[in-house]
Amino acid sequence: MGFGRWPAGAAGSLPHVLVEEAIKTDVSPQKKYIAEVEAIKSVDLIPQVSGYVDQVLFQEGSVVKEGDILFVIEQDRYIANVDLAKAALASAKANLVKTERDYKRQKALSSQQYASKSTLDTAESAYLQAKAAVTQAEANLELAKIDMEHTEIKAPFTGLIGKAEITEGNYVSSNSQTLARIIQTSPIRIAFSVPDKDAYMFRDFNTSGLKTRLLMPDGSILNENMTSFFVNNEININTATLPVYLEYANAKRDLLA
């Protein structure tokens, strides 16, 4: 609304008021930045055991859920290794029972001076070795079980899986190659850099006070609400900029890394 007064000496002595329509405008500061989409989580699936790939259990380019079995590697051999380790542990335990019984008997005889000290020492040594053998057999069984678990390669989180780099029937070695790659799509992150003078402005906002609009490559505007953001802790000394990261739920997967 504006106000004005007729010049002195004009016709009439009463003041006149000019009325203008009030227009609502957004006076909040707006900034534009070039940003890129990046996955918060990504992983290359790498085999932890060696063997032939028996099964590939996912559709390439699909969303897989956390815990889904994606690859199976030659389970029969590793099941057999577990059975062998169980048998070795049972044998070690049986030997421990025998050597413990012999040691106790020799100890009793020695206390009555019916057995020599060397005989007692031999029995004690055999007993201690049998105990150690049981511990070793238990550890071997645990390792065999771990290897057995690694024959099933599972999705560590829910995300979009890409191309299967290895197909059924191929031999893989542990820690030697990538089977497939998963990226998390929900939530997802927008990353961009701001001049150091703008970084303080971002730090003054909270999540509810910072409003964003995303201009997509096709020119459309994505008005999805941001769920959180943070400003990185180091300035790039070469560009005098500071990275800023915005997080979005991205439930419809409009944003792709």
Summary of the structure (lengths in Angstrom):
residues: 257
radius of gyration: 36.4
end to end distance: 48.7
largest distance: 142.1
contacts: 656
relative contact order: 0.18
helix: 31%
strand: 23%
